[in-house]
Amino acid sequence: MATNVKVVKRRGEPNEKLIRRFTRKCKKERILEVYKEKTGHYVKPSVAKRLKKQQAIRENKKNMKKEQEKFSR
């Protein structure tokens, strides 16, 4: 999964804001998390539990949204 994140500087935009936009894009596309998973980066048990819970919440929201779309049709 090769992803290239490209951020173009807007007219009059400070460098700090450009860097913030870049970091937000990277977080949104989960580039760092995927890298850490693939390289075998150690995850503390408490962090692993929190991530698992967040993933379950995301999936639950996604499923609820799909069900809502079915009923609205």
CORZIQUI-V318647 format. One record per pair of residues at least 12 apart in sequence whose ideal C-beta (glycine too) atoms are under 10 Angstrom apart, sorted by the first residue. I is the first residue (numbers start at 1). J is the second residue. D is the distance in whole Angstrom. If there is no record, write none. Layout:
i->I j->J d->D
i->I j->J d->D
This chain:
i->1 j->29 d->10
i->1 j->30 d->10
i->1 j->31 d->9
i->1 j->34 d->7
i->1 j->38 d->9
i->3 j->25 d->10
i->3 j->26 d->9
i->3 j->29 d->6
i->3 j->30 d->9
i->3 j->31 d->6
i->3 j->34 d->9
i->4 j->29 d->10
i->4 j->31 d->10
i->5 j->21 d->10
i->5 j->22 d->7
i->5 j->23 d->10
i->5 j->24 d->10
i->5 j->25 d->5
i->5 j->26 d->6
i->5 j->28 d->9
i->5 j->29 d->7
i->5 j->31 d->7
i->6 j->22 d->9
i->6 j->25 d->9
i->7 j->19 d->9
i->7 j->20 d->10
i->7 j->21 d->5
i->7 j->22 d->5
i->7 j->23 d->10
i->7 j->24 d->9
i->7 j->25 d->6
i->7 j->26 d->10
i->8 j->21 d->10
i->9 j->21 d->9
i->33 j->51 d->9
